[in-house]
Amino acid sequence: MIHQYKNNGYNIVLDVNSGSVHVVDDVVYDVIPIAEKGLEAGRGEAQTEEDCVESLKGSYSPEDIRDAFSQIMELKEAEMLFAPDIYENYIMDFKKRKTVVKALCLHIAHDCNLACRYCFAEEGEYHGRRALMSFEVGKKALDFLVANSGKRVNLEVDFFGGEPLLNWQVVKDLVAYGRSLEEPYHKKFRFTLTTNGILLDDDILEFANKEMANLVLSIDGRKEIHDLMRPYRGGQGSYDKVVPRFQKAAWSRGQMNYYVRGTFTRNNLDFSKDVMHLADLGFEQISVEPVVASPEDDYALREDDIPTLLQEYDRLAAELLNRRKEGKGVNFFHFMIDLEGGPCVAKRLSGCGSGTEYLAVTPWGDLYPCHQFVGKEEFLMGNVDEGITRTDIRDEFKTCNVYAKEKCRDCFAKFYCSGGCAANSYNFHGRINDAYDLGCELQRKRIECAIMIKAALADLEGEESDEEE
């Protein structure tokens, strides 16, 4: 499978199955689809070459076309173009594997001190009651994680909410308890914290910098946008409160191991301005993501917004490149892509591992496939006392992969997005093995932009190397 596109002056060709990316000239770019069609039809190389010459003789010389075809065939021989799909059989074996749990999302507080308009957790309540997780429940959750992690050494725990800082002492106590389990059980905990920043003070930051491998700091961008969507319950804006706290957090962590995480809605289709605003505030690790909301919500993204949003991603990619060239580069989460190593095959095929390797734990100890399923009783998998009692739910999530989703089979992005979010699929289609169509459109554009940026940076490095010589 081949995906070709033009972006910011680059002709880019992605061989989906091998992951090879090629930046090519116009003649190679135009020959590739003709060659692909001829080879798939079984016409043979010689016949296909003549098809290319005949089809493009009005645009290029026969010599240039034949030279381009020869280059393409060399790449085909090296399995860097028209590569076969070697993963479909792999996923069948992968689904039969013994499941180990490697990560928990601890809902340390089903309560919040903000009233974010787009919050899927209903101000932290998750379709239920307000509650704080006790140390006893959290302790059982960490015991469950250790007991169900098999031989895996590295375990991940995210302190989530609501707002976890409303239950800060329990967070600290659970970190200490987790550390006490590491040596006797040969485990290593990686703790992360997601916070809106309202309660973030120097003491909390000092502890977080010592114990938290990553901080997720919630801010939507420009003051007017942030205050509109992330107010206090009384309606007052929270921007002025959190910005200096987040700036201090980013600076104290050396601009590493954190990211500011925002959400854009129909109120800011020009979201690239919010990314740039965050960059101008001094943040170097940035994520601003599309809202996922019911169509009846006035801030929900709509299908007719897609062309505007695609142009906005192109605009953002070009601006981030310019900043990088000026020595003011920042990392935008959705444009960060590894074209050489990347995630392991299993993760590329099946995504985040929700419902199998990754679970969410409520304040009273119930287990759900992930934080977005919490409160949906049909997805209640068990609890920290009895473990997983609904193995049928776990088995259903084990089948969630790019080959189980018809919309993914012929999509060039499938090995980068891993089939998308199961919760979004369920919320829009009533089943986990579908795909959220609007989200897919945006994901494809983000991947195109990410690859273009890689190509442009490689160009820049080449120019700098030539200048040094």
HUNORWO-V824060 format. One record per run of one state. SS is the DSSP state (@ for helix, = for strand, . for the rest). FROM is the first residue (numbers start at 1). TO is the last residue. If there is no record, write none. Layout:
ss:SS from:FROM to:TO
ss:SS from:FROM to:TO
//
This chain:
ss:. from:1 to:1
ss:= from:2 to:7
ss:. from:8 to:9
ss:= from:10 to:15
ss:. from:16 to:19
ss:= from:20 to:23
ss:. from:24 to:25
ss:@ from:26 to:40
ss:. from:41 to:43
ss:@ from:44 to:56
ss:. from:57 to:61
ss:@ from:62 to:77
ss:. from:78 to:87
ss:@ from:88 to:95
ss:. from:96 to:102
ss:= from:103 to:107
ss:. from:108 to:108
ss:= from:109 to:110
ss:. from:111 to:130
ss:= from:131 to:132
ss:. from:133 to:134
ss:@ from:135 to:147
ss:. from:148 to:153
ss:= from:154 to:160
ss:. from:161 to:163
ss:@ from:164 to:185
ss:. from:186 to:187
ss:= from:188 to:195
ss:. from:196 to:201
ss:@ from:202 to:211
ss:= from:212 to:218
ss:. from:219 to:222
ss:@ from:223 to:229
ss:. from:230 to:238
ss:@ from:239 to:252
ss:. from:253 to:257
ss:= from:258 to:264
ss:. from:265 to:265
ss:@ from:266 to:268
ss:. from:269 to:271
ss:@ from:272 to:280
ss:. from:281 to:284
ss:= from:285 to:290
ss:. from:291 to:302
ss:@ from:303 to:325
ss:. from:326 to:330
ss:= from:331 to:332
ss:@ from:333 to:335
ss:. from:336 to:344
ss:@ from:345 to:350
ss:. from:351 to:353
ss:= from:354 to:354
ss:. from:355 to:357
ss:= from:358 to:361
ss:. from:362 to:365
ss:= from:366 to:368
ss:. from:369 to:370
ss:@ from:371 to:373
ss:. from:374 to:376
ss:@ from:377 to:379
ss:. from:380 to:381
ss:= from:382 to:383
ss:. from:384 to:386
ss:= from:387 to:388
ss:. from:389 to:390
ss:@ from:391 to:398
ss:. from:399 to:405
ss:@ from:406 to:409
ss:. from:410 to:413
ss:@ from:414 to:417
ss:. from:418 to:421
ss:@ from:422 to:429
ss:. from:430 to:436
ss:@ from:437 to:468
ss:. from:469 to:469
//
